[in-house]
Amino acid sequence: MIFKFIISVTLLFLVNHDIYTQQRQINFRSPIGIPIILSGNFGELRTNHFHTGLDIKTNGTINYRIYAVEDGFVSRIKISHWGYGKAIYVDHPNGLTSVYAHLDHFPKKIEQFIRKEQYAKKSEEVDFMLEKNRIGVEKGEVIAYSGNTGGSSGPHLHFEIRETKTELPLNPQLYGINVKDNTPPILRNIKVYSLRKEDLLVMEQKQYSFMKTSQSYKLTTDKPMLISGKVGLGLSAIDRYDLAQNRCGVYSIKVWIDGNVHFEQEMKSLDFSTNKQINIHKDYYAYHEQKESIHKLYIHPENNLPIYSRGLGNGTIYFNDTLIHDVKIEVSDVSGNTSTLKFNLKNTNDTKDNQYESLKMSEKNKKLEIKNTNYFVRVDSNTFYDDYIIDTQFKNNILSLNNKNIPQKKKFIIAMKFNKMRFDDPSKIIIAHHSKKGKVLNRKGQVSGDWITTEVNHFGDFTLMVDSIAPQIKPKKDIKMITLDQNLQFSVSDNLSGVEKYNVKIDGKWIYSTYNYKNAILTVPLDSYADLKPGEKTCEIEVEDERRNKQFFTCNFLYK
């Protein structure tokens, strides 16, 4: 059975936000000793966020020296399995902070502080602040070595500049981080979206192609685009740097109508608190289904991103005449290379008005639930950005939430019922998501009675699975004798819910170890920080998966 319901949200007035009260004259040095070649730039469209830094290539390998870009002191160190991986933050006297992420390791003067914290908390993952000048650094000093930790998909350095007081990420290329770039942005196509109230659920849209002449583009037809009522434009555009073919983001987009500036966006600064609103800035469907980076050149009422010149209005277009209007779009990169598109718009006689800005959520719909004997879905008014018709279906024990290209603001609740007679231990049940790529992903769940409930931030297909099998632990090689600065290594894998916890002890004493989720390798470095005495040693390993299945492994070795 398919259920449909409409989610309504309150549309807020947008607040202008601009940190640039004065022009900074700052020139940082490069954070790396090789030519800067980027695989990603500031403001590039990503899944659920704008990229907040520069991804600097490291020739497909690790352990390049990473340098402090200016004098300062280490203010924060964070070690995580996810996200930035191993990361270090340096505060500078000019009111800015530099951030270096996906690192492999650190020089001794920094590493010793990290290990002290890890041993104190008995955890590989730590996040701690340091008081001013406890670890001072000089411009050009080696503060780390590049790596491939955290959410990195390959070896590189993720580098950021932030305003220290607000933590707002700033475009590093505006602060002396130079990247060779004489290549103008590439424009691909343009879309026109109908914004009439009666069209919002279907989002009527038309796409137009164009041809390039030098740095200028024009439509493949000389006829004007025909529009009806209020519309918004969307532009597919990317940028490339001289030394790499990676698709990067554009720096600025300006729209003129009849010679007057109508809309402007610029990637000077972002805000982590609003960064997920990229999902209503970009064409969400085109990005996820067609891998197309389309910037909507109008501002959704729920969009609080700081990238727009809001004094120009919200960018929507409405003509109360049937004249031909000139439109020019100028797209630039941070080096000033520019591409231009010109075309005409003409309104038809069908000029239905639009109430896009004044949609309101009715009081009775502040929280919506859909219930079934096998499942329920609970969504509140702040889950989505717009009104949508949501389809749910339950077939062959699979709960399908079919609207897979709707952006969400926050998580919502799903629950599925199970037959207690079929499960010896209900605590081992998980709600599993079957991704488009065929992967089974654990979405966890809390069991109460004969229901399991979890929160998710995406649609898709969900089913119940059982994980009652403990993780596996296998030595990578025979362990007989280990000397100082050598490692113990183990293959640690889990069949379903995933490795959640691990502990290593040698002769009953907790020892620092590091787990790499990408290759499922647990490494125990027997360096000076381990502080082991020579002799026969007993190593004990305990690994627990997300459903609390535990595995133990013990081995003996000679430490010399």
Backbone torsions as a table, in degrees:
resi	resn	phi	psi	omega
1	MET	NA	139.2	-179.7
2	ILE	-107.1	129.7	178.5
3	PHE	-111.2	144.8	178.0
4	LYS	-129.6	136.8	172.2
5	PHE	-149.3	158.9	-175.5
6	ILE	-106.7	129.5	177.2
7	ILE	-99.4	129.1	177.9
8	SER	-112.8	147.2	178.8
9	VAL	-130.4	153.6	175.6
10	THR	-83.3	127.1	-179.7
11	LEU	-90.6	127.8	-173.9
12	LEU	-101.5	153.9	170.6
13	PHE	-72.0	144.1	-176.7
14	LEU	-91.1	147.1	-177.5
15	VAL	-111.1	130.9	178.2
16	ASN	-70.5	135.3	-175.9
17	HIS	-140.2	117.1	-177.2
18	ASP	-145.2	117.7	-177.8
19	ILE	-86.2	-3.9	-173.6
20	TYR	-90.3	79.5	176.8
21	THR	-85.5	-16.7	175.5
22	GLN	-152.9	153.2	-179.5
23	GLN	-78.5	123.7	178.5
24	ARG	-85.9	137.9	175.6
25	GLN	-110.9	81.6	-174.2
26	ILE	-128.1	135.8	176.6
27	ASN	-130.6	99.3	174.8
28	PHE	-77.7	153.2	172.7
29	ARG	-80.9	169.4	177.9
30	SER	-69.0	142.6	177.8
31	PRO	-79.9	-0.3	-176.6
32	ILE	-141.3	155.4	-173.4
33	GLY	-92.0	3.4	176.9
34	ILE	-111.0	162.5	178.6
35	PRO	-54.8	138.0	-178.8
36	ILE	-77.0	115.8	173.5
37	ILE	-123.3	126.2	-171.8
38	LEU	-99.0	141.4	167.4
39	SER	-103.4	-10.8	176.8
40	GLY	-161.0	146.5	-178.0
41	ASN	-123.5	178.0	-177.6
42	PHE	-69.2	132.2	177.7
43	GLY	85.1	-0.1	178.4
44	GLU	-62.0	142.1	179.4
45	LEU	-72.4	126.0	177.2
46	ARG	-126.6	176.2	175.5
47	THR	-70.7	116.2	176.7
48	ASN	68.5	5.8	177.3
49	HIS	-164.9	154.2	165.5
50	PHE	-78.0	144.2	176.3
51	HIS	-70.6	129.8	-171.9
52	THR	-101.3	14.0	179.3
53	GLY	-158.0	-160.7	175.9
54	LEU	-111.4	131.8	171.8
55	ASP	-96.4	109.8	-174.5
56	ILE	-99.8	125.3	-178.0
57	LYS	-68.7	146.9	178.2
58	THR	-126.9	40.0	175.4
59	ASN	56.3	32.0	175.1
60	GLY	70.5	17.9	-178.1
61	THR	-139.2	-178.6	-177.9
62	ILE	-119.1	177.3	173.0
63	ASN	74.7	26.9	166.4
64	TYR	-76.0	143.4	177.8
65	ARG	-66.1	135.3	176.7
66	ILE	-112.6	129.5	-171.7
67	TYR	-110.3	146.8	171.3
68	ALA	-65.7	131.5	-175.8
69	VAL	-80.1	-12.3	179.8
70	GLU	-164.4	162.5	174.4
71	ASP	-57.2	150.7	177.4
72	GLY	168.7	-155.9	177.6
73	PHE	-143.9	150.4	178.6
74	VAL	-70.9	120.0	-176.3
75	SER	-104.3	-22.9	-177.8
76	ARG	-156.0	145.1	172.6
77	ILE	-133.3	130.4	179.2
78	LYS	-131.2	128.5	177.1
79	ILE	-118.3	119.4	-176.1
80	SER	-141.4	153.4	174.5
81	HIS	-74.6	-20.5	-172.5
82	TRP	-121.2	-177.5	174.1
83	GLY	56.9	-122.0	-175.8
84	TYR	-78.5	-4.7	-179.8
85	GLY	64.6	-127.8	175.0
86	LYS	-87.7	120.2	-174.2
87	ALA	-137.2	148.3	178.5
88	ILE	-132.0	141.8	-177.9
89	TYR	-118.4	133.1	179.3
90	VAL	-123.6	121.1	175.9
91	ASP	-86.7	139.1	-178.1
92	HIS	-116.7	154.4	-178.0
93	PRO	-62.3	-18.5	-177.4
94	ASN	-83.0	8.2	177.6
95	GLY	87.5	10.9	179.5
96	LEU	-117.7	157.4	177.4
97	THR	-123.7	134.1	173.9
98	SER	-102.2	142.2	-176.0
99	VAL	-126.0	134.4	-177.2
100	TYR	-127.7	123.0	-169.9
101	ALA	-131.3	167.4	-176.8
102	HIS	64.3	33.5	-174.7
103	LEU	-77.9	162.6	179.1
104	ASP	-96.9	-50.8	178.7
105	HIS	-159.3	-176.9	-172.9
106	PHE	-131.7	159.1	173.2
107	PRO	-66.4	163.1	-170.6
108	LYS	-55.0	-40.8	-173.9
109	LYS	-65.9	-21.3	177.2
110	ILE	-99.1	-40.7	-177.5
111	GLU	-58.7	-36.3	-177.0
112	GLN	-65.0	-33.3	176.4
113	PHE	-68.5	-38.1	-179.6
114	ILE	-65.6	-48.9	-178.1
115	ARG	-63.7	-35.7	178.3
116	LYS	-61.5	-42.1	179.4
117	GLU	-68.4	-40.7	-179.6
118	GLN	-65.6	-40.7	178.8
119	TYR	-70.2	-33.7	178.8
120	ALA	-66.7	-38.2	-177.9
121	LYS	-95.7	-5.5	-177.0
122	LYS	50.4	51.6	-177.3
123	SER	-153.1	137.4	173.0
124	GLU	-67.3	-40.6	-178.2
125	GLU	-82.1	121.8	178.1
126	VAL	-139.8	157.9	176.9
127	ASP	-149.8	107.9	-175.1
128	PHE	-141.6	150.8	178.2
129	MET	-97.3	151.4	177.3
130	LEU	-120.0	141.7	179.1
131	GLU	-67.5	156.0	-175.0
132	LYS	-54.1	131.8	174.0
133	ASN	68.2	11.7	174.5
134	ARG	-66.8	-40.4	172.0
135	ILE	-123.8	92.5	177.1
136	GLY	-80.3	147.3	177.7
137	VAL	-134.4	152.3	178.1
138	GLU	-107.5	154.2	177.1
139	LYS	-56.4	126.3	-179.0
140	GLY	89.8	-2.5	178.6
141	GLU	-77.2	141.7	176.5
142	VAL	-71.9	121.8	-178.6
143	ILE	-117.0	-7.9	-179.7
144	ALA	-171.4	176.8	175.7
145	TYR	-128.7	136.5	-173.6
146	SER	-63.2	155.0	-177.1
147	GLY	-152.1	-151.6	-177.1
148	ASN	-150.1	41.4	-173.7
149	THR	-94.3	165.8	177.9
150	GLY	71.7	-141.8	-177.1
151	GLY	-82.0	14.7	179.3
152	SER	-66.0	138.3	177.3
153	SER	-96.9	3.7	178.1
154	GLY	178.7	160.9	-178.0
155	PRO	-58.3	127.1	174.4
156	HIS	-173.2	170.1	174.0
157	LEU	-108.2	122.7	170.1
158	HIS	-92.3	121.1	-174.4
159	PHE	-123.5	133.9	179.9
160	GLU	-131.2	154.9	165.5
161	ILE	-119.5	131.6	177.8
162	ARG	-128.0	152.9	169.4
163	GLU	-75.3	122.3	-171.8
164	THR	-58.3	-46.3	-173.6
165	LYS	-66.6	-42.0	-174.7
166	THR	-100.6	-17.1	-174.1
167	GLU	66.2	16.5	176.6
168	LEU	-70.1	128.5	177.1
169	PRO	-73.5	136.1	-178.9
170	LEU	-114.8	156.5	-179.8
171	ASN	-72.1	111.4	-176.2
172	PRO	-59.3	-26.4	-178.6
173	GLN	-71.3	-9.7	174.9
174	LEU	-90.2	0.3	-175.3
175	TYR	-127.1	34.3	171.9
176	GLY	93.8	-2.0	177.7
177	ILE	-84.6	100.0	-172.2
178	ASN	-92.3	136.7	177.7
179	VAL	-130.6	130.2	-177.5
180	LYS	-62.4	121.8	-175.0
181	ASP	-156.5	106.2	172.7
182	ASN	-120.6	16.8	-175.0
183	THR	-103.9	120.6	179.8
184	PRO	-72.7	158.1	177.2
185	PRO	-57.7	155.5	-179.9
186	ILE	-108.0	123.8	178.1
187	LEU	-100.5	136.8	-172.5
188	ARG	-110.4	-54.0	178.6
189	ASN	-161.5	170.6	179.5
190	ILE	-129.7	144.4	178.4
191	LYS	-118.4	152.2	171.9
192	VAL	-120.3	122.4	-178.8
193	TYR	-106.3	129.3	173.2
194	SER	-74.7	131.3	-179.7
195	LEU	-115.6	21.3	174.5
196	ARG	-68.2	143.9	-175.5
197	LYS	-55.4	-39.0	-176.5
198	GLU	-73.6	-11.1	-179.5
199	ASP	-101.9	-1.4	-170.6
200	LEU	-61.2	-38.5	-176.0
201	LEU	-70.1	-31.8	-178.7
202	VAL	-98.2	-15.5	-179.3
203	MET	45.6	67.7	177.7
204	GLU	-56.5	134.6	-177.1
205	GLN	-151.4	151.5	176.4
206	LYS	-130.8	143.1	-178.6
207	GLN	-115.5	139.4	-178.8
208	TYR	-125.7	138.4	176.4
209	SER	-97.0	162.3	176.7
210	PHE	-146.8	170.3	-179.2
211	MET	-116.2	156.7	-177.0
212	LYS	-105.3	138.2	170.9
213	THR	-134.6	108.9	-172.8
214	SER	58.1	-126.4	177.0
215	GLN	-95.3	8.8	-179.9
216	SER	-106.0	150.6	178.2
217	TYR	-126.5	150.7	174.1
218	LYS	-146.1	158.0	-179.8
219	LEU	-64.2	156.0	179.0
220	THR	-74.4	-6.8	175.3
221	THR	-126.5	149.2	177.9
222	ASP	-85.8	-6.1	-179.1
223	LYS	-77.2	145.5	178.3
224	PRO	-69.1	152.0	171.4
225	MET	-69.1	135.5	178.1
226	LEU	-96.8	127.8	179.4
227	ILE	-124.8	163.3	179.7
228	SER	-139.6	119.7	-179.2
229	GLY	72.1	-155.4	-177.3
230	LYS	-81.1	134.4	-178.7
231	VAL	-135.7	166.4	171.0
232	GLY	-130.8	149.9	178.5
233	LEU	-98.4	152.9	173.6
234	GLY	-135.5	132.8	-176.0
235	LEU	-121.1	126.7	173.4
236	SER	-87.5	115.4	-175.8
237	ALA	-148.8	142.1	174.7
238	ILE	-135.9	171.4	175.0
239	ASP	-133.1	152.1	174.4
240	ARG	-131.3	145.0	175.6
241	TYR	-92.6	166.3	-171.6
242	ASP	-63.7	-35.5	-169.6
243	LEU	-100.5	6.5	-178.3
244	ALA	-149.3	154.2	-179.9
245	GLN	-100.8	6.4	-180.0
246	ASN	-62.5	143.0	176.4
247	ARG	-79.4	114.7	-179.8
248	CYS	-113.5	175.1	-177.1
249	GLY	-88.8	160.0	177.2
250	VAL	-87.5	157.7	-177.7
251	TYR	-87.7	-47.9	-177.3
252	SER	-142.8	151.3	174.6
253	ILE	-134.9	128.1	176.7
254	LYS	-123.8	140.7	179.0
255	VAL	-121.8	126.9	173.4
256	TRP	-109.8	140.3	171.4
257	ILE	-125.3	120.4	-177.6
258	ASP	52.6	40.8	175.4
259	GLY	84.2	-2.1	180.0
260	ASN	-109.6	137.4	178.4
261	VAL	-65.3	125.2	-174.4
262	HIS	-110.1	-30.3	-175.3
263	PHE	-156.3	144.3	176.9
264	GLU	-151.3	135.2	170.9
265	GLN	-130.3	146.8	-176.4
266	GLU	-149.3	133.7	-175.8
267	MET	-93.1	66.1	174.6
268	LYS	-86.7	-41.8	-172.9
269	SER	-148.7	153.0	174.6
270	LEU	-128.3	178.7	-178.9
271	ASP	-142.0	120.4	-177.6
272	PHE	-59.2	-30.0	-176.7
273	SER	-70.9	-21.4	-179.6
274	THR	-117.8	2.8	-170.0
275	ASN	-60.7	-29.9	-179.3
276	LYS	-69.2	-13.9	178.3
277	GLN	-70.5	1.8	168.8
278	ILE	-52.3	-29.0	-175.2
279	ASN	-68.9	-16.7	172.0
280	ILE	-109.5	-1.9	170.4
281	HIS	-83.8	-45.6	-178.6
282	LYS	-89.3	165.0	170.8
283	ASP	-76.2	100.7	-171.3
284	TYR	-61.3	-45.2	-178.9
285	TYR	-64.1	-46.7	-177.7
286	ALA	-62.0	-36.7	-179.0
287	TYR	-67.7	-46.0	-173.3
288	HIS	-83.7	-28.7	-177.1
289	GLU	-101.1	-27.1	-175.3
290	GLN	-120.7	-0.2	-179.0
291	LYS	56.5	36.5	-176.9
292	GLU	-108.1	129.7	-178.6
293	SER	-94.4	90.7	-177.6
294	ILE	-107.3	119.5	174.3
295	HIS	-87.7	124.6	172.4
296	LYS	-77.2	125.4	-175.5
297	LEU	-93.9	40.6	172.7
298	TYR	-151.9	160.1	-169.9
299	ILE	-109.3	118.0	176.4
300	HIS	-63.7	144.1	-179.4
301	PRO	-58.4	-22.8	178.7
302	GLU	-93.1	4.0	-173.0
303	ASN	-90.9	113.2	179.3
304	ASN	-109.4	18.5	-179.3
305	LEU	-60.8	145.1	-176.0
306	PRO	-89.4	20.5	-171.0
307	ILE	-95.9	-2.9	-172.7
308	TYR	-105.6	153.7	167.6
309	SER	-87.5	88.7	-169.1
310	ARG	-71.2	-18.0	177.2
311	GLY	-64.2	-16.0	179.3
312	LEU	-82.8	-9.7	-175.3
313	GLY	106.1	-167.7	-174.8
314	ASN	-95.3	3.1	174.5
315	GLY	85.6	-9.2	177.5
316	THR	-68.6	154.3	-175.2
317	ILE	-119.5	130.0	176.7
318	TYR	-147.2	123.3	177.3
319	PHE	-111.3	135.9	175.5
320	ASN	-101.5	24.1	177.0
321	ASP	-137.4	179.1	178.3
322	THR	-117.1	27.8	178.4
323	LEU	-79.2	164.4	174.9
324	ILE	-87.2	127.3	-177.8
325	HIS	-114.2	137.3	179.9
326	ASP	-85.3	133.8	177.4
327	VAL	-125.1	133.5	173.9
328	LYS	-128.1	132.0	175.9
329	ILE	-119.0	127.1	-179.2
330	GLU	-117.0	123.3	-178.2
331	VAL	-117.5	127.4	-175.9
332	SER	-128.2	154.8	169.1
333	ASP	-99.4	176.2	-173.5
334	VAL	-69.0	-18.1	177.8
335	SER	-86.3	-2.0	177.7
336	GLY	93.9	-1.4	174.4
337	ASN	-67.3	134.0	-169.7
338	THR	-132.5	142.2	171.8
339	SER	-123.3	144.5	-173.9
340	THR	-128.2	139.1	174.9
341	LEU	-122.5	132.0	176.1
342	LYS	-125.4	140.3	176.9
343	PHE	-161.7	178.5	-179.3
344	ASN	-119.8	149.4	174.3
345	LEU	-121.2	143.7	175.8
346	LYS	-140.1	131.2	178.3
347	ASN	-84.4	137.6	175.2
348	THR	-83.3	178.8	179.4
349	ASN	-71.5	-16.6	-178.2
350	ASP	-80.8	83.0	-173.4
351	THR	-107.4	60.0	176.7
352	LYS	-64.6	135.8	-178.2
353	ASP	-74.3	167.2	-175.8
354	ASN	-130.1	140.1	178.9
355	GLN	-117.5	36.3	-173.1
356	TYR	-57.0	-39.0	-175.6
357	GLU	-77.5	-14.4	-171.4
358	SER	-113.6	17.0	175.9
359	LEU	-64.1	132.4	-178.7
360	LYS	-126.7	149.5	177.4
361	MET	-84.4	133.2	177.5
362	SER	-72.7	147.8	-175.6
363	GLU	-58.2	-35.5	-175.2
364	LYS	-72.3	-11.2	-175.8
365	ASN	-107.5	27.8	-177.8
366	LYS	-68.8	-25.6	173.9
367	LYS	-144.5	130.4	-177.5
368	LEU	-119.1	138.1	178.0
369	GLU	-129.4	144.0	171.8
370	ILE	-124.7	124.2	-172.8
371	LYS	-118.7	146.6	179.6
372	ASN	-148.2	162.5	178.3
373	THR	-63.8	-20.8	-176.4
374	ASN	-106.6	-17.6	-175.1
375	TYR	-162.8	166.2	165.1
376	PHE	-147.5	155.4	178.4
377	VAL	-127.5	131.1	179.5
378	ARG	-124.3	124.7	-176.8
379	VAL	-132.2	131.8	176.0
380	ASP	-100.3	179.8	-169.5
381	SER	-68.7	-18.2	-177.4
382	ASN	-98.7	13.0	-176.6
383	THR	-76.0	-40.2	-175.6
384	PHE	-118.7	167.5	-179.1
385	TYR	-90.0	-22.9	-173.3
386	ASP	-140.1	178.2	171.1
387	ASP	-76.5	131.8	177.6
388	TYR	-140.5	153.2	169.4
389	ILE	-93.9	121.2	-175.3
390	ILE	-106.1	126.2	178.0
391	ASP	-101.0	129.5	171.4
392	THR	-123.5	147.2	-177.4
393	GLN	-147.7	141.6	177.9
394	PHE	-125.8	117.3	-177.8
395	LYS	-150.8	134.8	179.5
396	ASN	54.0	40.0	179.1
397	ASN	65.1	20.7	177.5
398	ILE	-114.9	124.4	174.1
399	LEU	-90.4	117.9	-179.1
400	SER	-109.1	120.0	169.5
401	LEU	-101.6	103.1	-160.6
402	ASN	-82.0	-14.5	-177.4
403	ASN	-85.4	75.1	-169.4
404	LYS	-78.3	-8.0	-177.9
405	ASN	-117.7	38.4	173.9
406	ILE	-108.4	123.0	178.4
407	PRO	-75.2	141.3	179.3
408	GLN	-112.2	147.0	173.2
409	LYS	-82.6	-36.8	-173.1
410	LYS	-149.3	172.9	-178.9
411	LYS	-73.6	157.6	173.7
412	PHE	-133.2	168.8	-170.7
413	ILE	-100.2	134.9	167.6
414	ILE	-127.5	148.8	177.6
415	ALA	-139.9	146.8	179.0
416	MET	-132.6	142.3	-178.4
417	LYS	-92.4	144.5	177.9
418	PHE	-130.5	159.0	179.0
419	ASN	-88.8	113.3	-177.1
420	LYS	-58.9	-28.7	-178.0
421	MET	-67.2	-19.9	-176.5
422	ARG	-89.9	-9.3	-172.4
423	PHE	-126.1	123.5	176.9
424	ASP	-68.6	-37.3	-177.8
425	ASP	-138.4	96.0	-177.9
426	PRO	-59.7	-21.3	-179.3
427	SER	-66.6	-11.8	179.6
428	LYS	-91.6	-0.9	179.7
429	ILE	-78.9	142.4	172.0
430	ILE	-127.6	156.2	166.3
431	ILE	-90.5	118.4	-175.5
432	ALA	-106.4	138.4	175.9
433	HIS	-103.1	130.0	177.0
434	HIS	-97.2	107.4	-175.2
435	SER	-75.7	167.7	179.2
436	LYS	-62.6	-26.7	-178.9
437	LYS	-87.3	5.6	176.6
438	GLY	88.4	4.1	179.2
439	LYS	-82.3	149.4	174.2
440	VAL	-103.1	118.5	-174.4
441	LEU	-115.5	132.2	-178.2
442	ASN	-75.3	121.1	174.6
443	ARG	-108.4	16.8	170.9
444	LYS	60.7	-142.1	-179.5
445	GLY	135.7	144.1	176.1
446	GLN	-107.6	130.8	-177.2
447	VAL	-93.2	132.4	173.9
448	SER	-144.0	116.2	-175.8
449	GLY	64.4	-124.6	177.8
450	ASP	-111.5	31.6	176.6
451	TRP	-126.4	147.7	171.8
452	ILE	-124.4	132.5	-171.7
453	THR	-127.0	142.3	176.1
454	THR	-148.9	171.5	174.4
455	GLU	-111.2	138.4	178.6
456	VAL	-133.0	159.4	178.4
457	ASN	-122.6	27.0	179.7
458	HIS	-156.3	162.6	174.5
459	PHE	-92.5	-176.2	179.0
460	GLY	135.4	-160.5	-177.3
461	ASP	-106.2	129.6	-176.9
462	PHE	-127.5	143.2	177.1
463	THR	-147.3	169.1	178.3
464	LEU	-94.7	136.2	176.1
465	MET	-136.5	161.0	-177.9
466	VAL	-117.8	131.1	174.2
467	ASP	-120.0	99.6	177.8
468	SER	-116.4	10.3	-177.7
469	ILE	-103.0	128.1	-179.1
470	ALA	-72.9	156.1	175.9
471	PRO	-59.7	160.6	176.9
472	GLN	-104.0	141.5	177.8
473	ILE	-127.7	122.0	179.1
474	LYS	-136.8	133.6	175.3
475	PRO	-64.1	142.4	177.8
476	LYS	-72.6	-26.0	176.9
477	LYS	-155.8	167.2	179.1
478	ASP	-61.1	133.7	-178.7
479	ILE	-106.6	109.3	178.7
480	LYS	-123.7	-52.5	-178.3
481	MET	-137.9	133.4	-179.6
482	ILE	-128.5	138.0	177.1
483	THR	-111.7	170.2	-179.4
484	LEU	-53.1	136.0	178.5
485	ASP	73.7	7.3	169.5
486	GLN	-91.6	166.3	-176.5
487	ASN	-116.9	148.9	162.0
488	LEU	-93.3	136.5	179.8
489	GLN	-132.3	139.5	-178.1
490	PHE	-136.2	143.4	170.7
491	SER	-85.2	121.2	-178.3
492	VAL	-126.0	113.6	-176.4
493	SER	-134.0	159.8	178.2
494	ASP	-135.6	148.3	-171.1
495	ASN	-82.1	-21.1	-173.0
496	LEU	-149.5	-69.6	-169.7
497	SER	-75.7	-18.7	174.5
498	GLY	97.8	146.9	178.6
499	VAL	-64.1	128.5	-177.3
500	GLU	-111.4	-43.0	-177.6
501	LYS	-138.1	154.5	174.1
502	TYR	-155.5	147.1	177.7
503	ASN	-141.7	140.7	176.9
504	VAL	-124.2	131.8	175.4
505	LYS	-126.5	142.3	172.7
506	ILE	-122.1	119.7	-174.6
507	ASP	53.3	40.2	175.9
508	GLY	82.0	-2.1	-177.5
509	LYS	-103.4	132.0	178.6
510	TRP	-61.8	132.8	-178.9
511	ILE	-124.4	138.2	177.6
512	TYR	-61.5	134.6	174.4
513	SER	-142.4	160.2	-178.3
514	THR	-130.3	133.1	-178.6
515	TYR	-112.1	129.2	178.5
516	ASN	-102.7	108.7	-177.2
517	TYR	-70.1	-18.7	-178.6
518	LYS	-74.2	-40.3	-179.8
519	ASN	-113.6	4.2	176.7
520	ALA	58.3	40.7	179.4
521	ILE	-113.1	128.4	173.8
522	LEU	-100.4	122.3	-177.9
523	THR	-114.8	133.1	177.5
524	VAL	-117.0	99.8	-179.5
525	PRO	-77.4	119.7	179.8
526	LEU	-95.9	68.1	-178.9
527	ASP	-100.8	-169.2	-176.0
528	SER	-65.1	-26.1	-179.9
529	TYR	-68.4	-26.4	179.0
530	ALA	-69.3	-27.0	174.5
531	ASP	54.5	54.8	179.8
532	LEU	-99.3	144.6	174.3
533	LYS	-89.3	148.6	179.1
534	PRO	-62.0	151.1	176.2
535	GLY	136.3	-173.7	178.1
536	GLU	-70.4	131.9	-176.6
537	LYS	-126.2	148.4	174.0
538	THR	-115.1	123.0	179.9
539	CYS	-105.0	127.9	178.3
540	GLU	-120.7	129.5	-179.0
541	ILE	-122.1	132.9	174.9
542	GLU	-123.9	126.2	179.2
543	VAL	-126.1	136.4	-179.2
544	GLU	-128.3	136.0	176.6
545	ASP	-90.8	-179.6	-173.5
546	GLU	-65.1	-26.3	177.3
547	ARG	-93.7	17.2	173.4
548	ARG	65.6	27.9	168.6
549	ASN	-81.4	128.4	-174.3
550	LYS	-112.0	145.6	174.9
551	GLN	-130.2	143.1	-179.9
552	PHE	-124.1	147.5	178.0
553	PHE	-145.0	137.2	179.3
554	THR	-131.5	138.3	175.3
555	CYS	-146.9	159.9	178.3
556	ASN	-117.9	147.3	177.8
557	PHE	-153.7	161.4	176.8
558	LEU	-98.2	124.2	180.0
559	TYR	-104.6	123.8	-177.2
560	LYS	-122.8	NA	NA
